[in-house]
């Protein structure tokens, strides 16, 4: 079982993930934190791109290409 499969099955439960992957609990906690940080960064980036792209103009118009 991979970490992503275990995370999808158990959620952010460090004990269950550690038992499923046969790793220590602190390692499971580190992996969960990395996963949550990554998803937060992706959401934040998507929000920024959306604000920039639709700030009154369509992206990739001739004015933006200058």
C-alpha positions as CSV (number, residue, x, y, z in Angstrom):
1,X,0.0,0.0,0.0
2,X,1.3,3.5,-0.9
3,X,1.0,6.5,1.3
4,X,-1.6,8.1,-0.9
5,X,-3.8,5.0,-0.8
6,X,-3.5,4.9,3.0
7,X,-4.3,8.6,3.3
8,X,-7.3,8.2,1.1
9,X,-8.5,5.2,3.2
10,X,-7.7,6.5,6.7
11,X,-7.5,10.2,6.3
12,X,-5.0,12.1,8.6
13,X,-4.9,9.3,11.2
14,X,-1.2,8.9,12.0
15,X,-1.6,5.6,13.9
16,X,-3.6,3.9,11.2
17,X,-1.3,5.1,8.4
18,X,1.8,4.1,10.4
19,X,0.4,0.6,10.9
20,X,-0.7,0.2,7.3
21,X,2.7,1.2,5.9
22,X,4.8,-0.4,8.7
23,X,6.5,2.8,9.6
24,X,6.9,4.9,12.8
25,X,4.1,7.3,13.8
26,X,6.4,10.4,13.5
27,X,7.2,9.4,9.9
28,X,3.5,9.1,9.1
29,X,2.9,12.5,10.7
30,X,5.7,14.0,8.6
31,X,4.2,12.5,5.4
32,X,0.7,13.8,6.3
33,X,2.1,17.3,7.0
34,X,3.9,17.3,3.6
35,X,0.7,16.2,1.9
36,X,-1.4,18.9,3.6
37,X,1.2,21.6,2.8
38,X,1.3,20.6,-0.8
39,X,-2.5,20.7,-1.2
40,X,-2.6,24.1,0.5
41,X,0.0,25.5,-1.8
42,X,-1.8,24.1,-4.9
43,X,-5.1,25.8,-3.7
44,X,-3.3,29.0,-3.0
45,X,-1.6,29.1,-6.4
46,X,-4.9,28.3,-8.2
47,X,-6.6,31.2,-6.3
48,X,-3.8,33.6,-7.3
49,X,-3.8,32.5,-10.9
50,X,-7.6,32.9,-11.0
51,X,-7.4,36.5,-9.6
52,X,-4.6,37.5,-12.0
53,X,-6.2,36.0,-15.1
54,X,-9.7,37.5,-14.5
55,X,-8.8,40.8,-13.0
56,X,-11.0,42.6,-15.5
57,X,-9.3,41.2,-18.6
58,X,-9.1,37.9,-20.4
59,X,-5.7,36.2,-20.2
60,X,-3.4,36.2,-23.3
61,X,-5.0,39.2,-25.0
62,X,-2.8,41.4,-27.2
63,X,-2.2,43.9,-24.4
64,X,-0.8,41.1,-22.1
65,X,1.5,39.9,-24.8
66,X,3.5,43.1,-25.0
